[in-house]
Every structure is written in structure tokens, then in C-alpha cells.
């Protein structure tokens, strides 16, 4: 019996990828075909198997659609009848001005099984993220959602302006920018006070959100002067006056700041999430990709003779993770480490060890190779044998300091850093001066970004003159400064949380000056 396909219409929410429902995210993981719209955040596609078929359906307001609605309907039918699990990913909610009903009618006509998963509609999200409660006991207990862009084939409007203007407290217009003059004129004509507050919210719930406020009498001019273009929603009602008190999203310390994160993709998530929680728009431009070392023999031999070592040193979470992954491949686990004492260079590395059931015996006061060397030398290492699993290429200050003190140090590569290609959007953002800050979490991220940009030593500082630089510690900062870059932010504690806090404090101080 051939496999029977099915179509899931999934609401992607208003823009913030974390606002998708739990069920919607789960279905993306099952999808074999994903048909997605312009308003569906592309980050949601990371939940989909790379083996799936991805189809961009366009549907961008104010421009030619990539596919007509008829073509989209047919694609859904064809893939489902071919036995595929299809997710139709639509911005907002599929059944609120999302043409979901039309697509379901077509599926039903062809006998295609389907389900609909609601999404956070853009109307409530735009109001909430702009600091406007669409209902409030002191102002109104009624709200209406209205399209600001009716079917152009209609002979006349189906909007009952005479009833709507004064019969509903809060009005939210979808796709209303183009027809804003007509909307305001009709509301005023049919009795709405010209001084009624109005908010227009563009790209609601995303780092690019922008809101303007006016009245029915002047909002068209306010929008024109501010250069607000689609996609945007229009909120009309007295509740808009509460924005002065309730506005929260646009007041976050890193709101509207575009930050380039240069960490490896495997490590970037914590930094990116922390920055985005404070309002930043993060560009993930990894300058480091991690790979296995060319030869596992040195590590395999060392782990086979672990009892010979007095110390096992870890200088990064990457070293920890690759080390233990290799142990697992060899059919071993943390019990193999029963002999030596274990040291970690900093809290992040110590936390990575704890994930494997290991508590570090030594954590230096300074989270650098120099700090770790100092802590070990204070305990005395003369005549001791030390194992150092690390990157294939790394700074030599730690092993050289220990050897100078009489220790025998075996360096075993457990991973290597390789240079990934630079994405076109990252290069374009840097070239166009659209990046506010670059974060560097190691010297390698500095040197690799410079290598990827391929700008001369003379033009690098000039082309990045308007970009702030954050370095996680003094070694990274020194590498950046040697390249001619001015380091603006450096935390006292060399950790990701401390770095994020320092970035937030820097921009907060700049905003107050």
C-alpha cells in the first residue's frame, strides 16, 4: 500500500521564531516538504530536516508574487498525493487574512487529508510588542480585525464603515499602509474622532520592529515622514495612549542593534540567545568551523595509559566535547579518567566537564592559559606528567610555562579549527556599514574574520571604523588591537554571560550620554 500524504497548515506567528506553537515546531521536524511565505521567519526552517524539499511561495505585499495562489494550491495537492508530509508555513495565523481557508478548500476538493495549527496572529502580536493592549477595561471591551487591502476584484467595499467607525473600540487593520489615507478618511467621515490615537507597527516582534504613533488626523503624514513601508499593521483606538507606559519591547537595551557573532556555529547559540533576549538583531557569521583532528592515534595512546598522568588539562569546551566523543567511539567513558587530577581553564569549560559527570579539581582565578599556568605552577609541577588535549593549532604559552617548570607535557589534538566560507549577507552587512558591533570570543575569531574579509591591513580599521568591538578577554583584545581595531568592550570576567552584560551596559551608557 502506497504511503498517503497529508498537509498541515501551520501558523508561523508574527515574526519572532520563538512564538511558533509547540505543535507547529514538532510538525516542521516531520515535514518532507515545506512551502513557506515571505512573512514566515526563515529561522524556523532550521527545525526542518535538510533532506526536505523547501519551496518559497513569496506572497510579499507590494511586489510580484513568486507563485500565484492557484499554483500554491496545486503544489500542496501534488506533493500530498505523492505521499509527502507537507507543512504549509504561513505568517501569523492561517485563518486570519492568510488565505488558509482557500487552500483548505482546494485540499478538501481533492480528498487530501489536512490539519490546521493556529498561530499567534500579527494583530495581537503587533499591539503587544508595541506596548498597546488591544482591550482594556478602562478603554474598550471590543476589538475588530479588518483587512486594509480588500480583493481588488470586488466592485465595492464589504467593510461597513458606518458601523465600524463608532461601533468597535479597537480596530486593527492588516496590510493597511497603502490604503491608510482611505482608512482614516472613512473612519473620520463616519464619526470617529479625528484625534483618536493610532499606532503603526512594522515588522512586529522582530529586531527590525519600528513603531510610530499619531492620530487619525495626522497618521498618514507621520507614516510618510518616518518612511514606514509594508509589512505593517495599523492599530486604532484609545488603548494606543497606553503605549507610553506599557512599551517594553523597544526599550530593551540592545533593541535595534545589529551584532555580528563570530563564534563557531556549535558554540554560538548561548551568546546569540542572550543577546537577542536583550533586543539585539544577531547575524551568525561563524569564522570558525570545528572538525576532527587528522589523526586520533596520539589521543588513543594517551587514554590507554591515563594512569601515567598526574594532570589532565582542558582549555575549552570544544576540547572537552571532542575528547569525550572520542572516548565514546572507543567504547569508553569518564571512568577512564580515574587517575589524574583535572583542571579547567574557566567556568564554561568546567560546566562542559560537568555534563560528562566530571568536577574540575582546579579552576584558576584568571580564565586564561596564563592564569591556568600560574595556578598549576603554584601547586608545583616539576617531574609531573601532564596531558593536554586541545586544538591542533593553539597558543603555546601553557605547555611552554609548564615545561619550563620541569613538567612533561603531552599535547594531543582532539579537534581542529577550519575556515568556513563567509555568507554573502554577512559580507554585505559589513560592507554597507549595517553592523553595530562585532563580538570576538577568541583570537582565532579575529584572525579568521580578517582572513575571510580579505581587506588590506590599511583599509580594515577604516572600513570598520563605525563598528564597535567586543572582546571576551585580554588575549583576544590584544589580537584585535594588533590588527588595528579599537576594542570598546571587554568584561572583567572572561565568560559569555559577563561579555553580554558588558555589551548591554556599554550601549545603555551610550544611550544616556
Secondary structure, DSSP 4 states (H G I P E B T S, - for coil): -PPP-EEEEEE-BSS-GGGS-HHHHHHHHH-SEEEE-TTS-GGGGGGS-TTSEEEE----TTS--SS-HHHHHHHHHHHHHTT-EEEEEESB-TTSSS-HHHHHHHHHHTT--EEEE----HHHHHHHHTT--S-BTTTBS-EEEEESS--TT-SS----HHHHHHH-SEEEEET-STTHHHHHHHHHHTT--TT-EEEEEESTTSTT-EEEEEETTTHHHHHHHHT--SSEEEEESGGGGGHHHH--GGGSTTTT-EEEE-S-TTTHHHHHHHHHHTT-EEEE--S-EEE--S--HHHHHHHTTGGG-SEEEE-SHHHHHHHHHHHHHTT--GGGG-SSEEEESSHHHHHHHHTTT---SEE-SS-SHHHHHHHHHHH--TT-EEEEEEESS---HHHHHHHHTT-EEEEEEEEEEE-PPPPHHHHHHHHTT---EEEE-SHHHHHHHHHHHT--HHHHHHHTTTSEEEESSHHHHHHHHHTTPPP-EE-SS-SHHHHHHHHHHHHHHHHH-
